[in-house]
Amino acid sequence: MLLDRIKILLKERALTLAELERKLGFGNGSMSRWNKSTPSGDKIQKVADYFDVSTDYLLGRTEKRRYYDLSEKERKDIAVQAEELIEGLTNGENLNFYGEPATKDQKDRLLIAIQTAMEMNKREAKEKFTRKDYRD
């Protein structure tokens, strides 16, 4: 599992295993043997830090790459909140752009922008306020 995850991350960065070993100061070919032997925690942490992922992700304990990534439920909750915000905007006062009532396309784009901003804010809050012992 560990080596499989590393290979996915390598492919995303267009790197080879040998290049990663050199960058991290590991012995030539040492990582390819990780299928048969478990590396030290320090080495796993070094790889996790390099790719900005959690050690739990590398070890296959979670699908979330970082502790502060949003879960699917959190994304759905934000979508509902954004939808409610749009409804409030459209029901309270007319939503206008340049003095004209907003079209459906304009409202849809606004909804996407609000959802994206809310997801970014939630992720930032999780990153900032999650206790260190809950991060990995």
Secondary structure as GFF3:
##gff-version 3
##sequence-region A 1 136
A	DSSP	alpha_helix	2	13	.	.	.	ID=ss1
A	DSSP	alpha_helix	17	24	.	.	.	ID=ss2
A	DSSP	three_ten_helix	31	35	.	.	.	ID=ss3
A	DSSP	alpha_helix	41	51	.	.	.	ID=ss4
A	DSSP	alpha_helix	55	58	.	.	.	ID=ss5
A	DSSP	alpha_helix	72	92	.	.	.	ID=ss6
A	DSSP	beta_strand	96	97	.	.	.	ID=ss7
A	DSSP	beta_strand	100	101	.	.	.	ID=ss8
A	DSSP	alpha_helix	104	129	.	.	.	ID=ss9
A	DSSP	three_ten_helix	132	134	.	.	.	ID=ss10
###
